Amino acid sequence: MELKKLFSYIVFFLILSNNVLAVNPKSVGKFKNWESFILSSEKGKICFAQTIPAKRVPTSFKRDDSRLFVTFRPAKSINDEVSLTSGHVYKASTVRAKSGKKSFDFFSQDKFAWLLDSREEKNFIKLMKKATNLMVIAKATNGTETTDHYSMMGFTKAYNAAKKSCG
């Protein structure tokens, strides 16, 4: 993973989240398929765990990188904020993440999607801690359906490291 690309995504994420431009993220640990980072900005510290998909379908559809995040922003009293990007602008429809028989619907804006409330985020994080794999199914503005397959291996340790870094 290129740090420059990661930084571009973080900057875009922060702009969407109404935060001030941050300095380069500092890794606090890599845990199998997940990694935790700290960003410092004028508005305070931001900590997050993130991963990239192990598989993306269709491979023929040109899009930016996909990411799944859990973010902590203590200055704004935000904990366990789950967000994702599939690397394309979402069609005005639901983005769905699922593992086994459980699924969660996200709302989208441009290239990012979030869960509706903190209760959903807590339930989703519980699922992420138990799951081995997670799929994110979404539609691009041109109608192309995309599916990103994420490994949850290392999630709990990355989540705990991010949470502790902002604790």
Protein Blocks (a to p, Z undefined) as FASTA:
>chain_A
ZZklmmmmmmmmmmmnopacddddddfbdehjaccdddddfkbccdddddddfbdcdfkl
gcddddddddddfknopghiacddehiacddddddddehjbccddddehjbccdfblklm
mmmmmmmmmpmbdcdddddfkopacdddddfehklmmmmmmmmmmZZ
